[in-house]
């Protein structure tokens, strides 16, 4: 049972390039989330999905797009990368149960130069 | 605006002593709280939770205390072990809320000195 898998684990982009981060979960979770972690800022929500085919904006959505075409996958896209998007990105998923927490992936470290 | 705050970025404790990590929140609608532990180059992992109907929850060496009137929770680790050295995040969710999401604090880096 792999849980939540994020690919790639590391990536260096040049300013203006685009890329897609993939999150895959095998726990049949309804809810999926993308967070970014920056020093002194904690974990901030970028976008989330409450089920297949749905997406919604979080706290810091600008510069990112997401898609959830399949229940098990949640993709985070950067159309034109900027140095401010240098961060560690975490994907998380959870069931619909109210009193349960997230399962996180191991993260993607992205550097934009 | 940060709704969940961890005002101590770091904490050092001797092995065997108690570690106390603190967390404050501002949203009175928060009613479920969790602590996550994060090692370098890994994702956060769930540690312990508490709902607002309780003021204490214990799991082995870890105890979480909730003071709703003060909007404050704390994590106690007794006794502290070197393997507890990690970043600890507190998180909260509200009911009703949107997207079943959790709001995270900025984290406290705990170092347990052997």
Interface residues (C-beta under 8 A of the other chain):
Chain A: X4 X31 X33 X35 X40 X41 X42 X43 X44 X45 X48 X50 X56 X58 X90 X92 X94 X96 X98 X99 X101 X102 X103 X104 X105 X106 X107
Chain B: X2 X4 X6 X9 X32 X34 X36 X41 X42 X43 X44 X45 X46 X49 X51 X89 X91 X95 X98 X99 X100 X101 X102 X104 X105 X106 X107
